[in-house]
Structures are given as structure tokens and as C-alpha cells.
Amino acid sequence: MTDKFESVCVLGLGYIGLPTAATLAAAGLAVKGVDIRTDVVDALNAGDAHFSEPDLELLVRGAVESGKLKAYTKPQPADAFIITVPTPMNGDKSPDMSFVDAAMRSLMPVLAPGNLVLLESTSPLGTTASIAGIVREERPDLVDGDALKISLAYCPERILPGQMVRELVENDRIVGGLMPEDAARARDLYKTFVHGEVHQTDAITAEMVKLIENAYRDVNIAFANEVAAIGETHGIDPWEAISLANRHPRVNILSPGPGVGGHCIAVDPWFLITQNPGLAGLMNAARSVNDGRPETIVGKIEAAAEAAGSKRIACLGLAYKPNVDDLRESPALEIVRELAQRGYDVSAVEPHVDALPSKLAEAGSVTLRSLDDAFGASDVVALLVAHTPFADVTAGMLGGKAVVDAVGLWRRQG
Ligand SMILES: NC(=O)c1ccc[n+]([C@@H]2O[C@H](COP(=O)([O-])OP(=O)(O)OC[C@H]3O[C@@H](n4cnc5c(N)ncnc54)[C@H](O)[C@@H]3O)[C@@H](O)[C@H]2O)c1
């Protein structure tokens, strides 16, 4: 028997919640999006996405115009609830669960027997069980001995920024129920729009799955960055060495870069590390390799600038990865800020933003420029993000300039 869900309330309309809400609406469900930010709610009710992501604007507009998607500042009654609020780190790198806690508490007044509550926010082990405690505490009428009269499941998200709209539908999903029937109900809801497989497990295993996916990526990127550091010290092109090593049928080394950024890979491993001191040494080492990488790249840029006898540097890319406008935890941003603090005159080129983020605007000596203007205003060019348009830069355009390619895109041109 499958559950029929007609309405869903999505709490948190950010990078994950907004595409999820719009996709559910496109699948025919009545979706109530909730955010504590009134600007986000107003933009959505006007049919606009408040961040840029391929195909999202069209999806959101269609969902709002069809009347299937409406936004609110407070949770609304629904058959199911999806929580997609932030889970940042505290100063000591432990997870800050205050947003999840607040979101869960905010839906207590509207929760009804038979509802399904899904947590999608990346969370430390045991979070789903612990938010069940909020229901026990605040809604004793929804408690039946050891059981709850609602279903609760953890359903991690793994969509790739830049391809979110497609991956939301095509990726396999993991749904972890607090009780086995909770996972089955979560599966029924995802099957309304997911074409990939939906795999059922228990809640804590699903929490673990999300964290080890990102820790795995972090450890493997750290390996590539360590290879780069060793290679560069010995005058070896790490990209060439890695590409040749990858000719081995069982070797697949990732590409080195300026560090690891974004909301996920640079953050989530800490959830396991801080929760399991003494058990996560490898993950801890990977974090420090990747966190140290921006400083190494700054050193390379400084050396190139000194050799060129110039303080004028063009930095290409501010986003944390290619072809997105997301600057969160971006190592490129950190590199540019550090160069500005050290007195360099930096021309930043970021085709995906219209204005510098306040962190850089305040630095004074950073100017957002077009690629051509930045080349005209610099003697050193540092490529920090492999945005597609930067692949068109020719050796002729770089002629006479010192080049630091932190992502290996121009290896043959520099
Ligand atoms: N962005 C990604 O690529 C990605 C991928 C996988 C998992 N995740 C995880 O998904 C979760 C959400 O990430 P995101 O990137 O969408 O974050 P985000 O910051 O883009 O969006 C979160 C939204 O939640 C809102 N919010 C905060 N508290 C709220 C509350 N109590 N009620 C309603 N709204 C509230 C915020 O105003 C914000 O608009 C995080 O745990 C993140 O780790 C993100």
C-alpha cells in the first residue's frame, strides 16, 4: 500500500529547499514554502528564485503561476513536512543545530496525526532520534507509548549545484526511517518526483551515508592536493603525473585545486570528526590539508608577483566551484581577501556575480572587472576557478604575464 500525499510544507527555501519545493509543485502537489527571510518569501510569491541555478527560474515561475507553490513566513498545515534549513559549524567546528531545532519546534503547532516529517539538512549521527524528542516534549498528544503518531525520517540531499534541477529528479535517494514504516512513507513521497531509485534504511544509517559521502570526497581531494604539493616542490606537473597514474585501471586520483569550499564538503566531515574524537584521524588530516591549500596558492601568487615586480594581480573566479554563483566557504574568495590584505591591487573576475561580496568590497583594493579589463589592469594572472569561459583564454591573451593556474586548466598555455 502506498501513501498519497497531496500537500507538502517545505521549511527553508535555500539552495536545497527552493528547488525541492518547486519540483514537488511541478509534480502536482500543493506546496507551501516557508522561510524566516521575508525577502525570500516575497521573491517566491512574485515568481522569482532568489539565487541563480540553471532552469530554476523557469521551474519556480511555472510552479507559482500554476498556484501549486506559495510561500509563507510560518509553517502551514500539510500532509508532509520537509526541513531544509542550514546546519553550519560553531566556532569549535561542532555542528550548529539551532536552525534544525528551531524549524522542528516551529512546526509543532501545525503537526497532525499521520503527518510525515522529513529532515534533509545534513546532520550529525542521532539527530533524527533527537528531534523526535521535541515531539515527545511539545506534543504529548502525538505520542503513543514508545511510538509517535507521526512518521519521521532522515533523507539526505546530494544534488550538485549547477545541475540541481536535473539531479533532484534523476539521483538515487536514501530514506532512513525512525521506524521501518516511516522510511516506506518517505519513499512514497519521493517517488512522486524522483526517477532514480529510492533506497530505504534506518535514520542513523541515512545520517551516516550523507556524512561519509562528503568526508570521502574531502579525503580524496586532500590526497590530490597533497600530491600537488609534493609535485610542485620537485618541479613535477601534478596534473600530468595524476593523469598518467590514472591510466592504472584501479586508480582514479582527483584533480588538485585551491582548496575545498561550499556548504558541504568543507563542513560536513567536521560533524563526524567532532562527534568521534580519536576515530576520525584521516578525516581530520584531510581537513587540514585542504584548509591549508589557499595559503599555499597565495604563496605561489606572491612569488609570481615578486618575480614580475608588480602588485597588479587578476584573480579569475571567486565561487567555490566552476559554473556556479555560490561563494560560501570559497577558497578563491579567501585567496583574494588575503592578497588584498597583503597590499596587492586585485582585479577579481567572477562572471556569475554582479557585485563583490561585502568581505571583499570592504578590503578596498579589490575591483570586480570583466576578463578583458582585468587583463588590462594586471601583470599576474591567477586562475582560481575553472569556470567554462576561462577555458577560452588563449596563450596570446596571457602573453607576457606571470600565470598561476591553481586548477590545471591552462597547463599548456602558461
Ligand atoms: N547547498 C547544497 O548544495 C547542499 C547539498 C546537500 C545538502 N545540503 C544541506 O542542506 C541544508 C540546507 O542547505 P542550503 O544550501 O539549502 O542552505 P541555505 O542557507 O541556502 O538555505 C536555508 C534556508 O533556510 C532558511 N531558514 C533558516 N531557519 C529557518 C526556519 N526555522 N524556518 C524556515 N526557514 C528557515 C534560511 O533563511 C535559508 O533561506 C544544509 O544542512 C546543507 O548542509 C546542502
The ligand as an SDF file (V2000), in Angstrom:
LIG
                    3D

 44 48  0  0  0  0  0  0  0  0999 V2000
   23.5920   23.5480   -0.9580 N   0  0  0  0  0  0  0  0  0  0  0  0
   23.9150   22.3070   -1.2340 C   0  0  0  0  0  0  0  0  0  0  0  0
   24.4830   22.0270   -2.2930 O   0  0  0  0  0  0  0  0  0  0  0  0
   23.5730   21.1790   -0.2590 C   0  0  0  0  0  0  0  0  0  0  0  0
   23.6920   19.8540   -0.7120 C   0  0  0  0  0  0  0  0  0  0  0  0
   23.3420   18.8250    0.1450 C   0  0  0  0  0  0  0  0  0  0  0  0
   22.9090   19.1040    1.4330 C   0  0  0  0  0  0  0  0  0  0  0  0
   22.8180   20.4070    1.8580 N   0  0  0  0  0  0  0  0  0  0  0  0
   22.3400   20.6430    3.2160 C   0  0  0  0  0  0  0  0  0  0  0  0
   21.0160   21.1300    3.1370 O   0  0  0  0  0  0  0  0  0  0  0  0
   20.7470   22.0440    4.2140 C   0  0  0  0  0  0  0  0  0  0  0  0
   20.2790   23.3520    3.6280 C   0  0  0  0  0  0  0  0  0  0  0  0
   21.3200   23.8920    2.8350 O   0  0  0  0  0  0  0  0  0  0  0  0
   21.0850   25.0820    1.8230 P   0  0  0  0  0  0  0  0  0  0  0  0
   22.3060   25.1580    0.9900 O   0  0  0  0  0  0  0  0  0  0  0  0
   19.7690   24.9440    1.1610 O   0  0  0  0  0  0  0  0  0  0  0  0
   21.0250   26.3030    2.8570 O   0  0  0  0  0  0  0  0  0  0  0  0
   20.5810   27.8220    2.5450 P   0  0  0  0  0  0  0  0  0  0  0  0
   21.2740   28.6630    3.5470 O   0  0  0  0  0  0  0  0  0  0  0  0
   20.7400   28.1080    1.0910 O   0  0  0  0  0  0  0  0  0  0  0  0
   19.0090   27.8420    2.8430 O   0  0  0  0  0  0  0  0  0  0  0  0
   18.4550   27.6080    4.0720 C   0  0  0  0  0  0  0  0  0  0  0  0
   17.2260   28.4980    4.2150 C   0  0  0  0  0  0  0  0  0  0  0  0
   16.5940   28.1430    5.4530 O   0  0  0  0  0  0  0  0  0  0  0  0
   16.0320   29.3250    5.9970 C   0  0  0  0  0  0  0  0  0  0  0  0
   15.7400   29.0960    7.4150 N   0  0  0  0  0  0  0  0  0  0  0  0
   16.5660   29.1280    8.4790 C   0  0  0  0  0  0  0  0  0  0  0  0
   15.8980   28.8010    9.6050 N   0  0  0  0  0  0  0  0  0  0  0  0
   14.6070   28.5690    9.2420 C   0  0  0  0  0  0  0  0  0  0  0  0
   13.4360   28.1910    9.9460 C   0  0  0  0  0  0  0  0  0  0  0  0
   13.4580   27.9740   11.2550 N   0  0  0  0  0  0  0  0  0  0  0  0
   12.2890   28.0480    9.2440 N   0  0  0  0  0  0  0  0  0  0  0  0
   12.2510   28.2520    7.9070 C   0  0  0  0  0  0  0  0  0  0  0  0
   13.3370   28.6170    7.1850 N   0  0  0  0  0  0  0  0  0  0  0  0
   14.4920   28.7630    7.8380 C   0  0  0  0  0  0  0  0  0  0  0  0
   17.0960   30.3710    5.7040 C   0  0  0  0  0  0  0  0  0  0  0  0
   16.5660   31.6810    5.7950 O   0  0  0  0  0  0  0  0  0  0  0  0
   17.5400   29.9780    4.3040 C   0  0  0  0  0  0  0  0  0  0  0  0
   16.7950   30.6730    3.3090 O   0  0  0  0  0  0  0  0  0  0  0  0
   22.0660   22.1440    4.9900 C   0  0  0  0  0  0  0  0  0  0  0  0
   22.0400   21.2440    6.0540 O   0  0  0  0  0  0  0  0  0  0  0  0
   23.0970   21.7140    3.9730 C   0  0  0  0  0  0  0  0  0  0  0  0
   24.2400   21.1750    4.5910 O   0  0  0  0  0  0  0  0  0  0  0  0
   23.1280   21.4420    1.0330 C   0  0  0  0  0  0  0  0  0  0  0  0
  1  2  1  0
  2  3  2  0
  2  4  1  0
  4  5  1  0
  4 44  2  0
  5  6  2  0
  6  7  1  0
  7  8  2  0
  8  9  1  0
  8 44  1  0
  9 10  1  0
  9 42  1  0
 10 11  1  0
 11 12  1  0
 11 40  1  0
 12 13  1  0
 13 14  1  0
 14 15  2  0
 14 16  1  0
 14 17  1  0
 17 18  1  0
 18 19  2  0
 18 20  1  0
 18 21  1  0
 21 22  1  0
 22 23  1  0
 23 24  1  0
 23 38  1  0
 24 25  1  0
 25 26  1  0
 25 36  1  0
 26 27  1  0
 26 35  1  0
 27 28  2  0
 28 29  1  0
 29 30  1  0
 29 35  2  0
 30 31  1  0
 30 32  2  0
 32 33  1  0
 33 34  2  0
 34 35  1  0
 36 37  1  0
 36 38  1  0
 38 39  1  0
 40 41  1  0
 40 42  1  0
 42 43  1  0
M  CHG  2   8   1  16  -1
M  END
$$$$
